[in-house]
């Protein structure tokens, strides 16, 4: 994740830099439209494995994190579930307002479109 910081480096102002998506190459602002820090590309939803959630702190892995699923919290908030392409670590990150809605919906309906059992079973019920 290459970064470019905009604004003074030593001031108390929040860092509003950018990073380049590891999959599609899009230049992404670190803050989403709601001014929350984001860690994934709003276009393809991929990110880079930079945090070790098991050990805490930074990760040396630095591989691509692929979006694999959607989780919905009790309060209704959607989370993108990512899996590292190298070490298989799973993470969850909040959905941003400008995330690709088509990819989000594809992931959300995938379990219904591809169930682990034949759909013909429902015809017999």
Backbone as a chain_set.jsonl record, in Angstrom:
{"seq": "XXXXXXXXXXXXXXXXXXXXXXXXXXXXXXXXXXXXXXXXXXXXXXXXXXXXXXXXXXXXXXXXXXXXXXXXXXXXXXXXXXXXXXXXXXXXXXXXXXXXXXXXXXXXXXXXXXXXXXXXXXXXX", "coords": {"N": [[0.852, -1.15, 0.0], [1.053, 1.858, -1.115], [1.551, 5.133, 0.066], [0.42, 8.502, 0.068], [0.611, 11.412, 1.712], [-1.565, 14.051, 2.363], [-1.45, 17.354, 3.387], [-0.075, 18.84, 6.403], [2.522, 17.025, 7.982], [3.19, 17.03, 10.67], [1.206, 18.267, 12.115], [-1.808, 18.476, 14.171], [-3.883, 17.734, 12.63], [-6.039, 15.35, 10.997], [-4.691, 12.622, 9.115], [-5.074, 12.543, 5.745], [-4.382, 10.902, 3.587], [-3.654, 8.915, 0.648], [-4.01, 5.657, -0.892], [-2.869, 3.082, -3.104], [-4.778, 0.752, -4.81], [-4.248, -2.732, -4.454], [-5.202, -4.544, -6.253], [-6.771, -3.41, -8.467], [-5.516, -1.0, -8.977], [-6.538, 1.53, -8.489], [-6.42, 4.849, -7.203], [-7.021, 5.579, -3.938], [-8.752, 7.423, -1.475], [-7.979, 7.746, 1.986], [-10.016, 8.368, 3.764], [-13.488, 7.74, 3.943], [-16.688, 8.781, 2.46], [-18.102, 9.372, 4.812], [-16.196, 10.307, 6.487], [-14.787, 8.312, 7.825], [-12.009, 6.173, 8.508], [-10.795, 4.168, 5.932], [-9.911, 0.896, 4.696], [-9.977, -0.534, 2.402], [-10.423, -0.91, -1.164], [-12.906, 1.019, -2.775], [-13.893, 0.331, -5.234], [-13.216, -2.357, -6.112], [-13.15, -3.699, -3.732], [-10.957, -4.997, -2.587], [-8.087, -5.334, -0.398], [-5.001, -4.721, 1.432], [-3.014, -6.933, 3.369], [-2.141, -5.739, 6.231], [-2.419, -5.602, 8.946], [-2.062, -7.59, 11.799], [-4.357, -9.468, 13.15], [-4.46, -11.503, 14.986], [-2.057, -11.508, 16.508], [-1.985, -8.826, 17.032], [-1.212, -5.486, 16.131], [1.161, -4.624, 13.503], [1.348, -6.435, 10.384], [3.589, -8.616, 8.699], [2.933, -9.802, 6.378], [1.603, -8.555, 4.054], [0.187, -9.285, 1.752], [-2.477, -9.612, -0.719], [-5.798, -8.98, 0.275], [-8.736, -10.603, -0.244], [-12.167, -9.893, -0.914], [-14.666, -11.893, 0.471], [-17.158, -12.39, 1.582], [-20.216, -11.144, 3.103], [-21.129, -9.832, 6.219], [-23.68, -9.226, 8.571], [-24.177, -7.135, 11.224], [-25.689, -7.117, 14.54], [-26.775, -4.602, 14.89], [-27.447, -3.925, 12.365], [-25.468, -2.998, 10.685], [-23.338, -3.452, 7.875], [-20.611, -5.594, 7.149], [-17.57, -6.192, 5.419], [-16.096, -9.226, 4.702], [-12.843, -10.293, 4.57], [-10.309, -12.384, 3.115], [-6.955, -13.345, 3.413], [-4.797, -13.805, 0.678], [-2.442, -15.135, 0.912], [-1.866, -16.106, 3.618], [-4.335, -16.871, 4.598], [-5.686, -15.554, 6.694], [-8.581, -14.203, 8.243], [-10.515, -11.213, 8.138], [-12.661, -8.514, 9.2], [-14.328, -5.663, 7.965], [-15.887, -2.46, 8.079], [-18.513, -1.609, 5.776], [-18.26, 0.943, 3.391], [-19.951, 3.992, 2.422], [-19.535, 4.549, -0.313], [-18.77, 2.163, -1.446], [-18.639, -0.433, -3.932], [-21.74, -1.214, -4.947], [-22.828, -3.288, -6.48], [-20.956, -5.425, -6.291], [-21.105, -5.835, -3.526], [-23.795, -6.717, -3.251], [-23.723, -9.038, -4.834], [-22.029, -10.661, -3.27], [-23.629, -10.832, -0.984], [-25.926, -12.257, -1.811], [-24.881, -14.628, -2.711], [-24.822, -17.034, -1.018], [-27.527, -17.794, -1.195], [-27.887, -18.165, -3.916], [-26.106, -20.192, -4.484], [-26.523, -22.682, -2.847], [-25.472, -25.208, -0.429], [-26.787, -27.54, -0.938], [-29.167, -29.436, -2.932], [-31.637, -27.524, -4.624], [-33.99, -28.69, -5.334], [-35.027, -30.073, -3.228], [-36.797, -28.456, -1.85], [-39.104, -28.627, -3.357], [-40.268, -30.952, -2.531], [-41.166, -30.523, 0.002]], "CA": [[0.0, 0.0, 0.0], [1.85, 3.073, -1.13], [0.743, 6.22, 0.609], [0.778, 9.891, -0.156], [-0.112, 12.199, 2.698], [-1.858, 15.436, 2.024], [-1.513, 18.142, 4.605], [1.149, 18.836, 7.185], [2.792, 15.752, 8.632], [3.362, 17.136, 12.113], [0.106, 18.98, 12.769], [-2.798, 17.624, 14.803], [-4.927, 17.429, 11.656], [-6.036, 13.953, 10.601], [-3.989, 12.312, 7.871], [-6.061, 12.224, 4.712], [-3.603, 10.437, 2.454], [-4.244, 7.984, -0.304], [-3.273, 4.435, -1.163], [-3.153, 2.492, -4.411], [-5.37, -0.581, -4.672], [-3.342, -3.81, -4.848], [-5.789, -5.339, -7.334], [-7.183, -2.669, -9.668], [-4.645, 0.154, -9.178], [-7.231, 2.783, -8.228], [-5.927, 5.673, -6.105], [-8.138, 5.628, -2.999], [-8.553, 8.282, -0.309], [-8.069, 6.988, 3.24], [-11.282, 8.655, 4.423], [-14.661, 7.521, 3.104], [-17.564, 9.96, 2.484], [-18.534, 9.658, 6.18], [-14.975, 10.665, 7.217], [-14.228, 7.173, 8.562], [-10.826, 5.616, 7.86], [-11.085, 2.94, 5.189], [-8.723, 0.108, 4.4], [-10.172, -1.313, 1.18], [-10.777, -0.167, -2.372], [-14.359, 1.07, -2.954], [-14.25, -0.188, -6.548], [-13.144, -3.834, -6.184], [-13.251, -4.127, -2.337], [-9.749, -5.674, -2.126], [-7.208, -4.545, 0.458], [-3.69, -5.333, 1.671], [-2.882, -7.48, 4.719], [-1.155, -4.939, 6.954], [-2.659, -5.73, 10.38], [-2.143, -8.955, 12.308], [-5.437, -9.436, 14.135], [-4.208, -12.524, 15.996], [-0.98, -11.016, 17.372], [-2.146, -7.398, 17.283], [-0.131, -4.719, 15.518], [1.395, -4.704, 12.06], [1.623, -7.747, 9.804], [4.639, -8.651, 7.684], [2.412, -10.549, 5.227], [1.461, -7.57, 2.979], [-0.468, -9.856, 0.573], [-3.804, -9.09, -1.052], [-6.964, -9.486, 1.005], [-9.867, -10.691, -1.164], [-13.483, -9.897, -0.274], [-15.277, -13.205, 0.245], [-18.522, -12.498, 2.107], [-20.805, -10.028, 3.833], [-21.726, -10.158, 7.514], [-24.541, -8.155, 9.061], [-24.146, -7.08, 12.684], [-27.003, -6.994, 15.192], [-27.307, -3.241, 14.712], [-27.771, -3.749, 10.954], [-24.296, -2.559, 9.919], [-22.732, -4.463, 7.008], [-19.159, -5.741, 7.214], [-16.959, -6.991, 4.356], [-15.175, -10.233, 5.224], [-11.699, -10.478, 3.672], [-9.378, -13.487, 3.38], [-5.636, -13.11, 2.845], [-4.476, -14.77, -0.375], [-1.22, -15.871, 1.279], [-1.9, -16.819, 4.905], [-5.73, -17.236, 4.88], [-6.285, -14.855, 7.837], [-9.85, -13.544, 7.966], [-10.76, -9.944, 8.816], [-13.923, -7.859, 8.842], [-14.194, -4.215, 7.871], [-17.182, -1.841, 7.769], [-18.82, -1.175, 4.418], [-18.274, 2.399, 3.227], [-21.084, 4.412, 1.591], [-19.222, 4.564, -1.736], [-18.331, 0.845, -1.917], [-19.325, -0.94, -5.118], [-22.987, -1.858, -4.519], [-23.027, -4.533, -7.233], [-20.124, -6.469, -5.677], [-21.679, -6.113, -2.209], [-25.006, -7.527, -3.419], [-23.317, -10.367, -5.316], [-21.549, -11.432, -2.118], [-24.732, -11.045, -0.047], [-26.879, -13.267, -2.3], [-24.183, -15.859, -3.114], [-25.289, -18.234, -0.311], [-28.847, -18.19, -1.685], [-27.76, -18.587, -5.311], [-25.28, -21.4, -4.54], [-26.62, -23.376, -1.557], [-24.694, -26.449, -0.371], [-27.718, -28.664, -1.104], [-29.988, -29.226, -4.137], [-32.86, -26.74, -4.403], [-35.156, -29.539, -5.602], [-35.511, -30.541, -1.943], [-37.923, -27.617, -1.462], [-40.301, -29.074, -4.075], [-40.822, -32.107, -1.818], [-41.619, -30.123, 1.341]], "C": [[0.898, 1.212, 0.0], [0.971, 4.212, -0.672], [1.303, 7.559, 0.201], [-0.035, 10.689, 0.83], [-0.345, 13.599, 2.175], [-2.009, 16.195, 3.325], [-0.221, 18.021, 5.379], [1.307, 17.546, 7.971], [2.82, 15.865, 10.144], [2.223, 17.867, 12.808], [-0.851, 17.979, 13.403], [-3.925, 17.242, 13.855], [-4.873, 15.957, 11.268], [-5.328, 13.762, 9.263], [-5.019, 11.852, 6.848], [-5.353, 11.774, 3.451], [-4.381, 9.509, 1.547], [-3.423, 6.7, -0.312], [-3.693, 3.917, -2.521], [-3.653, 1.075, -4.206], [-4.412, -1.642, -5.219], [-3.902, -4.655, -5.983], [-6.045, -4.527, -8.591], [-6.359, -1.412, -9.927], [-5.293, 1.505, -8.944], [-6.548, 3.532, -7.08], [-7.118, 5.979, -5.207], [-7.8, 6.566, -1.847], [-8.762, 7.453, 0.949], [-9.383, 7.225, 3.979], [-12.433, 8.422, 3.459], [-15.567, 8.76, 3.175], [-18.089, 10.329, 3.868], [-17.367, 10.033, 7.085], [-14.465, 9.564, 8.147], [-13.019, 6.646, 7.787], [-11.209, 4.313, 7.179], [-9.786, 2.199, 4.917], [-8.883, -0.727, 3.139], [-10.619, -0.41, 0.038], [-12.297, -0.144, -2.537], [-14.811, 0.485, -4.288], [-14.293, -1.718, -6.576], [-13.188, -4.493, -4.81], [-12.046, -4.922, -1.825], [-8.942, -4.736, -1.224], [-5.872, -5.262, 0.591], [-3.633, -5.779, 3.132], [-1.761, -6.75, 5.45], [-1.309, -5.04, 8.469], [-2.768, -7.196, 10.751], [-3.168, -8.953, 13.426], [-5.258, -10.481, 15.231], [-3.183, -12.009, 17.005], [-1.213, -9.57, 17.805], [-0.974, -6.657, 16.664], [0.002, -4.98, 14.032], [1.693, -6.137, 11.627], [2.718, -7.624, 8.759], [4.142, -9.287, 6.39], [2.332, -9.674, 3.973], [0.83, -8.123, 1.699], [-1.843, -9.238, 0.371], [-4.863, -9.777, -0.215], [-8.147, -9.437, 0.046], [-11.182, -10.656, -0.402], [-14.177, -11.225, -0.569], [-16.723, -13.296, 0.699], [-18.94, -11.188, 2.753], [-21.334, -10.569, 5.155], [-22.563, -8.961, 7.94], [-24.57, -8.236, 10.581], [-25.548, -6.922, 13.254], [-27.622, -5.619, 15.009], [-27.634, -2.931, 13.25], [-26.607, -3.299, 10.088], [-23.724, -3.732, 9.113], [-21.223, -4.418, 7.155], [-18.706, -6.571, 6.016], [-15.979, -7.952, 5.028], [-14.099, -10.45, 4.167], [-10.904, -11.708, 4.092], [-8.067, -13.18, 2.682], [-5.314, -14.211, 1.83], [-3.215, -15.557, -0.066], [-1.414, -16.719, 2.529], [-3.303, -17.222, 5.358], [-6.333, -16.572, 6.122], [-7.556, -14.166, 7.387], [-9.945, -12.253, 8.764], [-12.138, -9.44, 8.423], [-13.714, -6.361, 8.911], [-15.537, -3.614, 7.504], [-17.305, -1.47, 6.294], [-18.852, 0.342, 4.411], [-19.414, 2.783, 2.278], [-20.8, 4.374, 0.088], [-18.66, 3.234, -2.244], [-19.213, 0.382, -3.071], [-20.553, -1.763, -4.702], [-23.231, -3.185, -5.238], [-22.217, -5.673, -6.622], [-20.673, -6.832, -4.301], [-22.905, -7.017, -2.319], [-24.682, -8.926, -3.933], [-22.838, -11.238, -4.164], [-22.69, -11.762, -1.156], [-25.677, -12.149, -0.509], [-26.208, -14.578, -2.698], [-24.645, -17.089, -2.341], [-26.661, -18.716, -0.781], [-28.781, -18.729, -3.11], [-26.986, -19.893, -5.448], [-25.341, -22.147, -3.206], [-25.848, -24.697, -1.597], [-25.564, -27.703, -0.493], [-28.559, -28.405, -2.345], [-31.288, -28.49, -3.805], [-34.126, -27.56, -4.645], [-35.766, -30.073, -4.316], [-36.741, -29.743, -1.508], [-39.206, -27.988, -2.204], [-40.993, -30.219, -3.371], [-41.413, -31.727, -0.467], [-43.065, -29.741, 1.347]], "O": [[1.457, 1.557, 1.041], [-0.219, 4.254, -0.985], [2.509, 7.72, 0.015], [-1.265, 10.647, 0.787], [0.549, 14.241, 1.624], [-2.641, 15.707, 4.263], [0.632, 17.195, 5.053], [0.348, 17.037, 8.552], [2.507, 14.899, 10.839], [2.293, 18.065, 14.02], [-0.72, 16.773, 13.198], [-4.83, 16.501, 14.238], [-3.792, 15.371, 11.211], [-5.367, 14.634, 8.394], [-5.745, 10.883, 7.073], [-5.693, 12.223, 2.356], [-5.595, 9.348, 1.669], [-2.3, 6.657, 0.19], [-4.756, 4.275, -3.029], [-3.021, 0.285, -3.505], [-3.839, -1.482, -6.296], [-3.16, -5.407, -6.615], [-5.592, -4.904, -9.671], [-6.487, -0.81, -10.993], [-4.66, 2.535, -9.177], [-6.142, 2.916, -6.095], [-8.105, 6.564, -5.652], [-6.697, 6.516, -1.304], [-9.615, 6.566, 0.982], [-9.82, 6.366, 4.745], [-12.379, 8.844, 2.304], [-15.238, 9.706, 3.89], [-18.484, 11.474, 4.088], [-17.516, 10.075, 8.306], [-13.793, 9.846, 9.139], [-13.007, 6.671, 6.556], [-11.866, 3.459, 7.774], [-8.706, 2.789, 4.907], [-8.017, -1.547, 2.831], [-11.12, 0.695, 0.247], [-12.927, -1.198, -2.447], [-15.99, 0.175, -4.456], [-15.283, -2.307, -7.009], [-13.257, -5.719, -4.721], [-12.108, -5.472, -0.725], [-9.091, -3.515, -1.279], [-5.637, -6.282, -0.055], [-4.138, -5.092, 4.02], [-0.587, -7.091, 5.31], [-0.421, -4.609, 9.206], [-3.48, -7.959, 10.097], [-2.883, -8.489, 14.53], [-5.852, -10.353, 16.302], [-3.412, -12.068, 18.214], [-0.694, -9.14, 18.835], [0.15, -7.16, 16.677], [-0.916, -5.486, 13.387], [2.219, -6.941, 12.397], [2.771, -6.642, 8.019], [4.872, -9.306, 5.399], [2.923, -10.007, 2.945], [0.93, -7.484, 0.652], [-2.309, -8.444, 1.187], [-4.834, -10.992, -0.019], [-8.524, -8.364, -0.426], [-11.316, -11.305, 0.635], [-14.267, -11.636, -1.726], [-17.451, -14.184, 0.254], [-18.145, -10.264, 2.925], [-21.922, -11.649, 5.196], [-22.188, -7.815, 7.693], [-24.936, -9.261, 11.155], [-26.489, -6.624, 12.519], [-28.844, -5.481, 14.976], [-28.046, -1.817, 12.926], [-26.747, -3.225, 8.867], [-23.639, -4.857, 9.607], [-20.629, -3.346, 7.272], [-19.37, -7.537, 5.638], [-15.137, -7.538, 5.825], [-14.401, -10.752, 3.013], [-10.832, -12.037, 5.276], [-8.051, -12.804, 1.51], [-5.531, -15.394, 2.091], [-2.944, -16.56, -0.727], [-1.156, -17.923, 2.505], [-3.447, -17.856, 6.403], [-7.403, -16.989, 6.566], [-7.616, -13.609, 6.291], [-9.517, -12.192, 9.917], [-12.712, -9.887, 7.43], [-13.019, -5.852, 9.791], [-16.265, -4.192, 6.697], [-16.333, -1.071, 5.653], [-19.406, 0.959, 5.32], [-19.8, 1.986, 1.424], [-21.722, 4.186, -0.706], [-18.13, 3.175, -3.353], [-20.381, 0.758, -3.17], [-20.42, -2.867, -4.172], [-23.789, -4.11, -4.648], [-22.738, -6.776, -6.454], [-20.706, -8.009, -3.943], [-23.036, -7.978, -1.561], [-25.306, -9.898, -3.508], [-23.193, -12.414, -4.082], [-22.717, -12.848, -0.576], [-26.184, -12.905, 0.32], [-26.902, -15.551, -2.996], [-24.85, -18.131, -2.965], [-26.93, -19.917, -0.769], [-29.526, -19.639, -3.47], [-27.181, -20.627, -6.417], [-24.333, -22.242, -2.506], [-25.598, -25.24, -2.673], [-25.112, -28.804, -0.179], [-28.661, -27.258, -2.779], [-31.953, -28.806, -2.819], [-35.211, -27.172, -4.212], [-36.925, -30.489, -4.318], [-37.635, -30.292, -0.864], [-40.297, -27.688, -1.719], [-42.184, -30.443, -3.585], [-42.1, -32.542, 0.149], [-43.604, -29.379, 2.392]]}, "num_chains": 1, "name": "protein.A"}
